[in-house]
Amino acid sequence: MDTQTNSIVQKVWSFCNTLRDDGVGYGDYLEQLTYLLFLKMADEYSKPPHNRKLPIPAGYDWESLRTLRGAALELQYLKTLQELGKTSGILGQIFTKSQNKIQDPAKLYKLVDLIDREQWAMMGADVKGTIYEGLLEKNAEDTKSGAGQYFTPRALIKTMVECIRPEPGKTIADPACGTGGFFLGAYDFIVANFELDKDKKTFLKYSTFSGNEIVAATRRLALMNLFLHNIGDIDSENFISSTDALVAPSAASFDYVLANPPFGKKSSQTFTNEEGEQEKEDLTYNRQDFWATSSNKQLNFVQHIKTMLKTTGQAAVVVPDNVLFEGGAGETVRKKLLETTDLHTILRLPTGIFYAQGVKANVIFFDAKPAAAQAWTKEVWIYDYRTNIHHTLKKNPIKAENLAEFVTCYNPKNRHKRKETFNVESNPDGRWRKFTYDEILTRDKTSLDITWVKDKSLADLDNLPDPDELATVIVENIESALSNFKSFQATLK
């Protein structure tokens, strides 16, 4: 970054730290920054050289805030948030259920003044994106807020996108899009790898992406994140729906689905009983287009994503281990997925890369196919990037280069020409290995939870990881086991 850009970044970050001293966390700061930044950029676009007519109601725009101080500013800000939340499109979605979390009017004025001093519309998307993405990541690190479940490590997103290789002029969906990471990853890949004419640029900006996010605060962060990265516009239609994607089949089908559905095994809904008390019950989606009825949220998302794809569509989806081995509905879903799609690749991920603790996850890659008498999956290639791999969020976070070997093995430009690195005699620890459809069918419950690399920590006491790494692994394993026990306990109840 140049000196001017770095100065802006430092200002935004330093003020965030100032507000944290008042108990305003990254999430609350991000929300207030989103509201004010959106209004300031709308104001800039309404003036020369842009001269655009935008749907900001008179008296509730940037000019109505920037000259006020103290209680008058606080009152006007509250009125503005309430009024803009009633509007339609992206504007209404960004301001829906908005609240002022900055209780000190003097600090609110300082934030308004900080934003007012810069010309944001003239700033490059990479600069605005750098500022906002940095804050999103800091927010995800705040484990108490739970924001980490909406933030997928960008290195993993980059890897998944490189394997799928999305092309311009095609549609991309994410039914649980969080803060929009997969959309940004796909956007960056397309811009970097293809020559785009005017029509393709317009399609990329306005018609490529479609998503769902049921949490209002997260949805507004996603919309602002995409807007700052040049996806969508102030007055364009909202392309991130607030509806639960699992409730009904998608109205459209897509060329690509990239997703990391929310962690947590059960879907539940809250209701008020006859005594007026709030209770939760398992939520089961009775979808005629699903292979199995289940309250397992992860299995439901896998089934839903399959239905979203065009017959030539491709999907890359992060799923927890239970999707690969669970019996009952899990076995049904796996068998049907192997039969009706080409489930060609699984990437086994290590623990310590997600902000939710103890998560054991994988990425499954599958291509949609038309109906056929024979199973479409002929062989499943598995890359084990879990056994003997140790990552932590702060000391050793996962980076794109850590997954470079997997991308090479995947061979995105021609995945039908692959070579195993595993060899039972010469390289038994090779991480890249294929299993035929018939081999998988013989496994108990058609399990896709397959390992073969020897766990060195069980055999080599002289080469144990550092104590802090070892402690992290132990904690993650305990938390993962505890989560499974809680799920089991819930079924007993």
Residue, then its C-alpha position, 0 to 999 in steps of 0.5 A: m500500500d502507498t503512504q496515503t492508503n496506509s494512513i487511511v487504514q491506520k486511522v480506521w484501525s486506530f479509531c476502532n481501538t479507541l472505541r474498544d476502550d468504551g466497550v464497542g467491539y469489532g462487530d459493533y464498530l463494523e456496523q457503524l462504519t458500514y452505515l456511515l461509509f455507505l451514506k458518505m459514498a452515496d453523498e459522493y456519488s450524488k455530486p459531480p462528476h457522478n451526479r447520480k440520483l440515489p434512493i436516499p430520502a431527503g433529510y436522512d443523508w450524509e449532509s444531515l449528519r456531518t454538520l451536527r454535534g452532541a445530542a443533536l447528532e445522536l438524535q439525527y443518527l437514530k432517525t436516519l437509521q430508522e428511516l433508511g431501514k424502511t427502504s427497499g433493495i440493498l439500501g434497506q438490507i444494509f440498514t434493516k434492524s440498525q441501531n446506534k452502538i456508539q453511546d458517546p456523541a463525541k466519539l460518534y462525531k469523531l467517526v463521522d469526521l474521520i469518514d468525511r475527510e476522505q473521498w471514498a468513491m475515488m478510492g480503489a476497490d482494493v484499498k476499501g476492500t483491504i480496510y473492510e476485510g481486515l476488520l472482518e477478520k479481526n471481528a472473526e477472531d473475537t471468539k466471544s462474538g461468535a462471528g467466526q462462524y461466518f468467516t471462512p479462512r481466505a486461504l481455503i477460499k482461494t484454494m477452492v476457487e482455483c480448483i473450480r476455476p469459475e468463468p465469466g458470464k456464469t452464475i455463482a451461488d452460496p446459500a449461506c454466504g456469511t460475509g461474502g468471502f466466496f463471492l470475493g474469491a471468485y470475483d478476484f479469480i475471474v478478473a485476474n484470469f480472463e479478458l473482460d469486455k463491457d458486457k462481461k464486466t456488467f454481468l460480473k458486477y450485477s448478475t453473477f452472484s446470488g446468496n442467502e444469509i439469515v442473520a441480518a447483521t452478517r448480511r449487511l456486512a456481506l453487502m457492504n463488503l461486496f459493494l466496497h469490492n465493486i460488486g453491486d451498487i448503491d441503487s442496485e437490487n439486493f442479491i443476498s436474500s434474508t430467507d432460509a435457503l433450506v425452506a424451499p427449492s431455489a428459484a434459479s439454478f446455477d453454474y457454480v456453488l461455493a459454500n461453507p454452511p454454518f457449523g453445528k449439526k442440528s437445525s432448530q427453531t424457537f417457539t413459545n409454549e403454552e406457559g409462555e416459555q421459549e423452547k427449541e425443537d429440532l427443525t426438519y425440512n420436508r422437501q420433496d426434492f431431498w433424498a432423506t428427511s433429517s434435522n442434520k443441518q449439514l446433510n440438508f445443505v448438501q442436498h439443497i446445494k445439489t438441487m441448486l446446480k444446473t446439469t453442468g454445474q460444479a460445487a465445492v462445499v465445506v462439510p464436517d466429518n459427520v457428513l462423511f461417515e454418519g449412518g441413516a440419512g447420512e448414508t442415504v445422502r452419500k449413496k445418492l450423491l455418488e450415484t447422481t453426481d460425479l463426487h470426484t474429490i475430497l480435501r481433508l482439512p486439519t483442525g486449527i484453521f477455523y475460528a470455531q474451535g474443534v471443527k474437523a472438516n473437509v471440502i467435497f467437490f462434485d459435478a452435477k450430471p443428467a439422470a442416468a442408469q449408472a452411477w456417475t462417480k467412478e472414483v473419488w480422489i482424496y487429499d489428506y491435509r490433516t494427518n500430521i498437520h498442525h495449524t493454529l489461528k495466530k502462530n501458524p495460520i493456514k496460508a494458500e501456499n500450504l494447499a499449493e500441492f493439493v491444487t497441483c494434484y487436483n489439476p484444475k485445468n484437466r482433472h481427468k489427468r491425475k497421478e497418485t502420490f500414494n504408493v503402498e511400497s515406495n510412498p505409503d505416506g503420499r497424501w493423494r490417493k484414489f478409491t473406486y466407486d466399488e471400493i467405497l460401496t463395500r465400506d461400512k455405511t458407504s463411509l467416505d471418512i478414509t485415512w491411510v497416512k500413518d499418524k506420527s504422533l502416535a509412534d514417534l515420541d521424539n518428534l512431538p509438536d511444541p507443547d502449545e501446539l499439542a495442547t491446542v490439538i488436545v483441546e480441539n479434540i475434546e471440544s469436538a468430542l463434546s460437541n458430538f456427545k451433546s448432539f447425541q444427548a439431544t437425540l435422546k431427549 
